[in-house]
Structure formats: structure tokens, C-alpha cells
């Protein structure tokens, strides 16, 4: 429904966070489409994508046996439940954000070196 807005969302993006409900089978299929559109069709590496399997409050959810499609199973996946472990989710997001910043700094450094050389 909002696909016409996607190019504006993707422009100059450096990372993608895909949040989904692992308890809904339809979400497991939809994240494949999101990954294809927002990561594979952009000049982004898999390390620039973070999958967040968000478990609603009151739902235990199976965090061990989540089966993802082949292209998705190599991505960083975290399970979130903001009632039980909000600090863990925050720390994982901070690690992801730092990795994006490091990639940007490395890219900038390479660009500066190519200008100097």
C-alpha cells in the first residue's frame, strides 16, 4: 500500500532494522520481501541489517526454534520482549548502531584516502 514511499525511505540509508512478530506465519513470509526490497536491492551488506523478533507481552514465544528462510538465517537476529528484557534489547541495538557507525567511518576513511592518493 505504501510502496510508492519506499524509495524515499531507502535513499541514503545505511542500515535496516526489520521488526516482526515471530508468532505470525505471515510475518515470516513478509520479512523475506522486506529484506529483498530494503537490503538486497540496495547497496547494503547483510551486516547492515538487524532482525528483531518482537514477542508481545504475555506471550512466551519460542526463541530457540525460529526457522527463517535461507537468505535471512545469516542475519543478526535478536528476540525482544520489552517487559522481560528491555536492557538486553537496548544493548543489542546499541551494538548494531555502533557497527553501522564503524562502517560509515571506514567508508569515509577509504574515500579520503582515495582523494589523497
Helices and strands as residue ranges (DSSP letters): H 3-10, E 16-20, H 25-35, I 36-40, G 46-48, E 49-54, E 76-80, H 86-116
